[in-house]
Every structure is written in structure tokens, then in C-alpha cells.
Amino acid sequence: MKIITIIPAYNEENAIENVVKGALKYSDVMVVNDGSQDHTSKRAIDAGARVIKHDKNLGKGAAIKSGLKNASKYDYNVIILIDGDGQHNPEHIPLLASYINDFGMVLGSRFKDGNPENMPVQRRLSNKITTKLIRYVTGYELTDSQSGFRALSANASGLFLDIKYDDYVYESEMLYIASKNNIEIVEIPIPSIYGLEKSYVSKIHVLRYLLFIVNLFIRRIRNNQIFNPYFILTGE
């Protein structure tokens, strides 16, 4: 099984070296430097990664798409996506990859075994709300729709190359596209590490996500699916 790990990164000079070195134990590594203004590229290269650079910050979704398009030129069987801020342990790459023979996408869930320690309350709340909405729209029984630690089969990855979103909405749209193409998804519980990692989610990102959710509901209604607010409130 040939694996590549794609790491979208924006101003992650403090963590990127450890993430790259950890991932290199199990896979090839590609860092997509999304217009960073620090030493992210240099530290990633020094650690042994291949680096793709965006001249300016385009967004996490754009970085993932650049990585997937580049990886599609080679004969990888599994594509791993992992954040560059160090909140996920690359040691779990083999675990996620091991499920790809049976599933098209594997999500590393921070919530499957309960709430993660030290996760900021506002992030925990927003994740739970958005996950309920994504569950309703896609039909997947998810606990962590916002996880940045994922494994994709090479066949499934091609479905996500033309997603129009370039920001954080991209990862949620991946789940919708997967559901429309009957891609089987499984969640695997993983720990996460929270410390001094930065958040680049601004008010405009929140607004864009709300508009995305509205658009998802419109698409669901157009597909003759019945709106059920009780499911959103309870998840049942």
C-alpha cells in the first residue's frame, strides 16, 4: 500500500517540522504552504517534505485541492490529510489507512470516545452543532464532521478536486459530495492535542459556513427530502 500524507499549512513554522517527521515514518509527505509569511516552507523542506507553495493565502480548501491534484499524478493508494498545527498525532496514520480497503473515506474522530481534553468550549460547541447538521444532510452517522485528520482512497479522492469552496467549508462539502456518490465512511476514535495552536477562523468564515449550511438544506429539499427540525435538535 503506497501512502502520501498531505499537510495544508499556513504560518505553522512552530509545529510543521514535528508533523512532517512523524508522518514520514509511514508515508511520503507533501506540505502545501498556503501563502505563509513565516518559515513554514523552509522547516518543512528541512524535515524532509516535498513542498508546494501558494503565492498568497487562498484557504485550507484550496491547499487540500492543490495537494490532491498533485498526488493524483502518482500511483498512491491512500491519501492522508492531516493538519499542520500538531493537534493530531501522525502515529495514527497506519490505523486510518488500514480501513481504506473497505471504506472510501476514514475520519479521525476526536469525539467518538467522548469530549477531548482541553478543547476550547466554543470549538466543541460549534463542532457538535455543525456535525448534527451535516449528519442530517448527508445521512452519515458522524461525531466529528470538522476533523482535519482523514484518509481517502485514491478512487474517492478524485471526487473532491472540483469543489468550488476554498476555505474551511471545503471539508464539509467533501462529506456532502461523498454522500451523493455513495462513498462509505467510517470514523475511528483518535486523541488530539490542544495547546497554543492558532485559529484562523474569522467572523467572515462563520458567515460563509452559515450560508453553506443554508445551501445544503436547499439542495436537500430539491432532492425531495423532507425537512425534519427534530433531527437537528436531537440527532435522532
N, C-alpha and C positions, 0 to 999 in steps of 0.2 A: 504494500500500500504506500503510495507516494503522497506526501502531505506537504502543503505550504501554509504557513501562518501569515495572514495579512494584518498589519497593525496600523490603523489610521491614527495619526498623531499630529497634535497642534500644541506647540510650546511644551513639550514633555521631556526637556533635557534632564530633569532630575530622576526620572523613572525609566526612560526608554532603554537604557543600557541593560538593566536587570531583566526587563521584559524580553528583550531580544535574546540575551544569553540563555534565559530559561527556555524560550521556545526553540532555540537552535538544537537543544538536546533531542528533540523529537521531530523536527521538520525543517524544511527550508523556510527562510523568513524574508518577507518583504515589508518594509515600512513605507507608508505613503505619507510624506511630510506635507501637510496641508497648509502651506504658507507660513510656517513657524518663523518667529522673529528671534529665536534663541539658537542654541547649538544642537537641536534635536537631530538634524541630519548627520552632523559630524559624529555624534556619540553613537548613533545607530550604525553608521558605517564602521566605526572603530570596534563595535561589538560584534560585527560580522554579518549585518543585514545588507540586503540589496535595497536601495532607496530610490523611490520615485518622488519627484518634487512637483508641487503646485506652486506657481509663481506668487499666488495670493491665496488667502484663506477662502475656500469655496464651501466648506461644510463637511461634516462627517460622512454624510451620504455620498457626496462627490468623491471623497477619499476612498470609500469602500468600492465604489464603482470603478475607479481607476485601478485599484488592486485586482478586482475580479476580471476586468478586461485584460490586464497584463497576464494574469495567471492562466487565462483561457488559451493562451498561445502555447502552453506546455501540457504535458501529459500527467497532471496531478489527478489523483482520485478523490482527495479530500481537501477542502479549503477551510481553514480555521480563521475565524475573526476574533480578535481579542483587543481590548482597549490598551492604549499606551501609557495609562496613568498608574499602573501597578496594582489596581484593585483586584485583579484576578491572577491566580497562580498558574503559570504555564504548565506546571506538573500535571494538570488535568487534561492537557491536550490529547494524550493517548486514550483516555476514557471517553471523551466526546467522539473522537474519531472512530472508536471501536463500534459505535452504533450505526455508522453510516451504511453498512451493508443492508440494514433493514429499514432505515429511515432516510428521507431526503434532507432533513434539517434536524439538528440537535441543539437545544438551548441549554446553556448552563444556568440553572435557576438558583437565585440567591434566597428564594422564599419557600422552596418546596419542603424544606425541613424546619420551617419557622422563620421568624424575622432575623435578619443578620445583625450581629452586634455592631454598635457604633454607627449604623447607617443613619444619616440625618433624618429627623422625623418628617420634614417636608418632602424629602425624596421618597421615603417609604409610603407616605400617603398618596402622592401623585402616581407612583407606580401601581399601587393597588387599584386606584380609580381607572387609570388607563388600561390596565390589564383586564378589568371587568368589561370595559367597552370593547376591547379587541376580542375577548372571548365571545362576546355576543355577536359581533360582526363576522368572525371567522369560523366559529364553531369549535375551535381548538380549546381543550381543557388546560389552560395555561395558568401559571402562578407568577411569571416574571417576563412580561412581554417586552420589557425595556433592556433586557440583558444584552451586553455587548460582547459576550463570550459565546460564540456559536460555531457549529460545524455544518458545512454544506457538502453535499455530494457534487461531483463535477457536473453531472447532468442537471441537477436542480439549479446550480449557480447561474446558468445561462438565462434563467427566467428573470433575474434581477438586474440585468445590465442596462435596461432601458427605462428604469423607474425615473419619473420626472423630478422627484424630490432630491435635493442636495443636502438638506440639513438632517437633524435628528429624526424627522418624520420618516426618513428612508427606512429605518429598521422596522417600524410598524407596518409600513407599506409592504415590506418583504413578506410579512405574515399574511397579509391580505392576498397578495399575488400567489403565495403558496397554497392558500385555501382554494383559490379559484382554479388551480391546476392540480388539485387533489394530491398535494405533496404531504406525505406523512411526517409528523413532527413528534419528537419525544423530548421531555425535559429531564435533565439529570441534575440532582442537587449538587451545588458547589459552594464552598465558603468564599467570602470576599473580604478584602482588607480595606478599611477606611481610615484615612489619616489626613494628610494635607493636600490631597488631590484637588485640583481646581474644577469649578463648574463653569462652562461657557454657555449655559442655557439662560438666555435673557428673556425679558418680557415679550419681545417680538417672537421668540421661539415658541413661547407658551401660546401666543395668539395664533401662530401658524398651525400649531398642533390642534388647537380647538377647531380651526377651520377644516383641518384634515379629518377630524372625527365627524364633523357635520357632513363632509363629502362622503365619508364611508357610509353613513346612515342613508344618504340619498341613493348611493349605489345599491345598498341592500334593499331598499324599498322598490327600486326599479327592477330588481330581480324577483319581485313578488314575494318578498319575505316579510313576515308580519312583525311590526314593532312591538316589543314587549318590555316596558319600563321596569316591570317587577324583576326581570332577569338582571338588569343593570344594577339594581339596588341590592339584590340578594345573591346573584350569581347562580341561582337555581333555575 
